[in-house]
Amino acid sequence: LDEEERKITVIAHPNIALIKYWGKASETEMIPLNDSISLTIDLFNAKTTLTAKRIDDGEGVDDTVSVNGTNLALSTRFNRVFNSVRDRLGVQWSFTVTSSTNFPVAAGLASSAAGFAAIAFALGKAFDLPDEDIERWARYGSGSASRSVLSGLVQWKKGDRNTESHVVSHFPSSHWPDLRLIILVAKEEEKAVSSKEGMERTARTSALLQDRIRRNSERIQGIINSFAAHDFPTMAELIMRDSNEMHAVCLDSYPPIQYLNSTSWSIINLVHSFNSESVRAAYTFDAGPNACIFILNEHVEEFQTLVSSTFSNGEFVDKKNMFVSTLGQGPR
Ligand code: PMV
């Protein structure tokens, strides 16, 4: 570690959870109340260049982060990541991060997961540190980001302590080559409650949350088994039920939190009518109104046509606001 400067460029993909993380056991250590499991989205990525500069004792650290050309005011999360890296290295460095995403950050497409996974991966590789450090720093930035540091079907095992919370990949993305994700960007009418604030309110005020947590390990196992067997209908039902439950505990919070809008509800109804004969699509929603649809390649065209013709206001006509992706890899 005697060089004065290190520079590295990496890319990482956002992920979408099939069984979602909602609620923290510890905010400082970012320990979740339940396990979650996800896949990464190949089409979208954050490209991040990290420059690390050695600083002398007594010289103040000067970290900067810019995303899509805008300098960010460094929140607690960024400081926690950078300070943890400095503690780990034992010598002082300042970090400059320049990040760009190939998808609209404001569309609420889990940009923080891709962004923090990229920063953590860049830091780990720049200093040749092990994967445990990378996933911990990603988690410190944004819990869900820890699932973007691996590829394939990735489970974040909650653990009870900082050192126990970790991610594992059960299958590579190549295990199910026909699986597609369609992201439908539904216009947000007003700013959503942040996931941090939403989780805190749910954990504090929702009695239903405990019920959701009780079912968690069975659901996770159901996803692993159905993904292993390419059993789409079973996996699809688990995905939709879990998303519905996450939004139900949000509504059960006090005051209630509403992330789905009328477009989201139209998509939910449309998927159930598309599935009336056999289950061919599954929706899931994060802390916002955008839908992510799991679907096999052979049904993508029919589904897109149905979406375009259903929304008469032109929201999704000509594949506008509709993005089709294969499953992505981990960072590189
Ligand atoms: O990682 P955060 O703090 O942005 O929380 C993300 C939570 C959900 O996206 C709603 C669910 C999940 O598991 O990704």
Boltz pocket constraint, residues with backbone or C-beta under 6 A from the ligand:
constraints:
  - pocket:
      binder: B
      contacts: [[A, 15], [A, 16], [A, 17], [A, 19], [A, 20], [A, 21], [A, 22], [A, 36], [A, 112], [A, 142], [A, 143], [A, 144], [A, 145], [A, 195], [A, 196], [A, 285], [A, 286], [A, 287]]
      max_distance: 6.0
